């Protein structure tokens, strides 16, 4: 009976210690979270730039050069032959910008030489 009571006492003391530790961590997190919001408005060096007023004669394409590229991509994607051609052109452009070949690229070139494709 003594062993049972001793084991029960240890289990009870460990559970009380665990509950106290969790309560302490919870109170600590409540104390830390509000203080972080105080730093939110202090750094004004990265403030967004104010909008500029443009001339009414300026077209949307001049302001957004990617708008025309989107229309071109949509037209290209409607014809499968154009898609492959555009892909090959894009691949050549990429290879021109990144001339360093990896082992995979060298293996692909060798396979193309052997198969004749």
C-alpha positions in Angstrom: 0.0 0.0 0.0 2.9 2.3 0.8 4.3 1.8 -2.7 1.0 2.6 -4.4 0.7 5.8 -2.3 4.3 6.8 -3.0 3.8 6.2 -6.8 0.5 8.2 -6.7 2.2 11.1 -4.9 5.0 11.2 -7.5 2.6 11.1 -10.4 0.5 13.9 -8.7 3.6 16.1 -8.1 4.8 15.6 -11.7 1.4 16.5 -13.2 1.2 19.6 -10.9 4.7 20.6 -12.1 3.7 20.1 -15.7 0.6 22.2 -15.3 2.6 25.0 -13.6 5.2 24.9 -16.4 2.5 25.2 -19.1 0.8 28.0 -17.3 4.1 29.9 -16.9 4.8 29.5 -20.7 1.3 30.7 -21.5 1.6 33.8 -19.3 5.0 34.5 -20.8 3.6 34.3 -24.3 0.8 36.7 -23.4 3.4 39.1 -22.1 5.6 38.9 -25.2 3.0 39.1 -28.0 1.7 42.7 -27.3 5.1 44.1 -27.1 5.9 43.0 -30.6 3.2 45.2 -32.1 4.8 48.3 -30.6 7.6 48.0 -33.1 5.3 47.9 -36.1 5.2 51.6 -37.0 8.7 52.6 -36.1 10.6 51.7 -39.2 9.6 54.3 -41.8 12.6 53.9 -44.1 10.7 51.3 -46.2 7.5 53.3 -46.7 5.7 52.7 -50.0 6.3 55.3 -52.6 3.5 57.7 -53.3 1.6 57.2 -56.6 2.6 59.5 -59.4 0.1 61.2 -61.7 0.8 60.3 -65.3 -0.2 62.2 -68.4 -3.5 61.1 -69.9 -1.9 60.5 -73.3 0.3 57.7 -71.8 -1.0 54.3 -72.9 -1.5 51.3 -70.7 1.2 49.4 -72.6 3.7 52.1 -71.8 2.9 51.8 -68.1 2.8 48.0 -68.1 5.1 46.4 -70.7 4.0 42.9 -69.7 0.4 43.5 -70.9 1.4 43.0 -74.6 3.4 39.9 -73.7 0.4 38.3 -72.1 -1.7 38.7 -75.3 1.2 37.3 -77.3 1.4 34.2 -75.1 -2.4 33.7 -75.3 -2.2 33.8 -79.2 0.8 31.4 -79.2 -0.9 28.9 -76.9 -3.9 28.5 -79.2 -1.8 26.8 -81.9 0.2 23.7 -80.9 2.8 24.3 -83.6 3.5 27.8 -82.3 3.9 26.5 -78.8 6.8 24.3 -79.7 8.4 27.0 -81.8 8.0 29.5 -78.9 9.4 26.9 -76.5 12.5 26.3 -78.8 13.1 30.1 -79.1 12.8 30.5 -75.3 15.1 27.6 -74.8 17.7 29.1 -77.1 17.4 32.4 -75.4 17.9 30.8 -72.0 20.9 28.8 -73.2 22.4 32.1 -74.5 22.0 33.7 -71.1 23.2 30.6 -69.2 26.0 29.1 -71.3 27.3 26.8 -68.6 26.3 23.2 -69.4 25.7 20.6 -66.8 26.2 16.9 -67.0 22.5 16.3 -67.9 22.7 18.7 -70.8 25.9 17.0 -72.1 24.2 13.6 -71.8 21.2 14.9 -73.8 23.5 16.3 -76.5 25.3 12.9 -76.8 22.0 11.1 -77.0 20.8 13.4 -79.8 24.1 12.8 -81.6 23.8 9.1 -81.3 20.1 8.9 -82.3 20.4 11.5 -85.0 17.3 13.6 -83.8 
